[in-house]
Amino acid sequence: MMNRRRTFFVNHPTQRHYLILVAVAMFVPTIVATACLYYLIWQTVAYELAIPELIAESLLPAFHRVNQIILIVLPLLFSLIFFVSLRISHRFSGPLYRIEKDLDTMIKTGDFTKPIRLRPRDQLHSLANHINRALHAASHRK
């Protein structure tokens, strides 16, 4: 039985690129949607409806409440999305790291008989199986 990985961030370029992509995919739409929301609410209410200053001042508590909700919910949502993304990226980056590490060990020791083994829930089993078959075939041709 294989041990569980202790860290989710394996410092592999694939995982870094995936997490950067997820971060950009979270922040850019959020900034655009928030800007559009503020524009829609405040420009429409203040200018198109020509609300007097007294009514606009009474809307300020609602404005502050919306800001509070956004400042609380968005970081929680981003944290949840980032955590899920980290777990998903680990399913790819962990096996890539393992395959690279095992191949480096094989090159250093010259022993190409030990198969690459991945955890059952990891991705890239097909790649590991192809490498194992190639190593097996190459070792039997000698």
C-alpha atoms as one frame of an Amber mdcrd trajectory, in Angstrom:
protein
   0.000   0.000   0.000   1.347   3.408  -0.958   1.737   6.302   1.442  -0.345
   9.411   1.070   1.408  12.515  -0.156   1.933  14.921   2.672   1.875  18.121
   0.645  -0.515  19.203  -2.043   1.880  21.643  -3.669   4.595  19.530  -5.311
   6.390  22.495  -6.906   5.931  21.187 -10.413   5.565  23.646 -13.326   2.285
  22.038 -14.388   0.726  22.675 -11.012   1.968  26.284 -10.882   0.591  27.014
 -14.365  -2.766  25.427 -13.492  -3.082  27.395 -10.254  -2.160  30.664 -11.991
  -4.782  29.933 -14.626  -7.408  29.307 -11.935  -6.445  32.501 -10.083  -6.763
  34.589 -13.251 -10.037  32.837 -14.089 -11.338  33.800 -10.628 -10.121  37.377
 -10.337 -10.680  38.815 -13.814 -14.388  37.910 -14.093 -14.947  38.966 -10.486
 -13.408  42.381 -11.065 -15.354  42.881 -14.297 -18.643  41.693 -12.769 -18.160
  43.820  -9.655 -17.334  46.914 -11.703 -20.392  46.333 -13.894 -22.583  45.805
 -10.830 -21.412  49.015  -9.191 -21.809  50.935 -12.404 -25.307  49.566 -12.933
 -26.464  50.241  -9.403 -24.964  53.631  -8.710 -24.983  55.242 -12.139 -28.519
  54.126 -12.862 -29.850  55.067  -9.476 -28.005  58.369  -9.122 -28.158  59.778
 -12.642 -30.928  58.199 -14.639 -33.496  58.330 -11.894 -32.250  61.723 -10.695
 -32.509  60.788  -7.028 -32.131  63.749  -4.714 -29.077  63.919  -2.505 -31.071
  63.063   0.628 -32.307  59.776  -0.862 -28.819  58.972  -2.161 -27.469  59.434
   1.375 -30.080  57.031   2.714 -28.817  54.455   0.192 -25.287  54.630   1.627
 -25.986  52.066   4.403 -27.107  49.609   1.724 -23.956  50.384  -0.243 -21.806
  49.690   2.838 -23.699  46.462   3.531 -23.107  45.249  -0.045 -19.402  46.045
   0.385 -19.272  44.077   3.650 -20.910  41.052   2.070 -18.566  41.189  -0.920
 -15.503  41.551   1.341 -16.562  38.528   3.402 -17.966  36.201   0.742 -15.429
  36.690  -2.053 -12.334  35.727  -0.022 -14.169  32.662   1.292 -15.282  31.724
  -2.208 -11.793  32.309  -3.641 -10.261  30.204  -0.870 -12.673  27.357  -1.561
 -12.071  27.505  -5.325  -8.301  27.690  -4.816  -8.344  24.706  -2.415 -10.390
  22.604  -4.852  -8.083  23.666  -7.692  -5.045  22.715  -5.644  -6.488  19.256
  -5.011  -7.377  18.775  -8.675  -3.992  20.011  -9.883  -2.332  17.672  -7.414
  -3.955  14.705  -9.156  -1.902  15.606 -12.260   1.208  17.259 -10.867   1.816
  14.671  -8.164   1.966  11.780 -10.658   4.138  13.830 -13.039   6.518  14.548
 -10.188   6.513  10.866  -9.206   7.153   9.662 -12.763  10.016  12.143 -13.197
  11.509  11.171  -9.832  11.271   7.432 -10.570  12.792   7.886 -14.037  15.652
   9.957 -12.555  16.283   7.180 -10.020  16.294   4.585 -12.801  18.790   6.641
 -14.810  21.084   7.124 -11.798  20.986   3.481 -10.671  20.737   1.858 -14.097
  17.931  -0.366 -12.781  15.016  -0.157 -15.226  13.136  -3.175 -13.838  11.217
  -1.415 -11.061   7.816  -0.276 -12.416   6.383   3.177 -11.857   3.451   2.971
  -9.470   0.871   5.651  -8.916  -1.803   5.965  -6.285  -5.234   4.642  -7.322
  -6.925   8.066  -7.422  -4.090   9.787  -9.303  -4.378  10.677 -12.950  -1.923
   9.660 -15.678  -2.111   5.898 -15.070  -2.144   5.380 -18.814   1.137   7.288
 -19.202   2.752   5.334 -16.362   1.551   2.044 -17.889   3.000   2.987 -21.290
   6.336   3.893 -19.702   6.332   0.636 -17.728   5.635  -1.369 -20.892   8.394
   0.456 -22.766  10.868  -0.159 -19.939   9.847  -3.809 -19.749  10.228  -4.254
 -23.514  13.602  -2.483 -23.534  14.942  -4.567 -20.642  13.940  -7.818 -22.421
  15.700  -6.830 -25.642  19.121  -6.684 -24.025
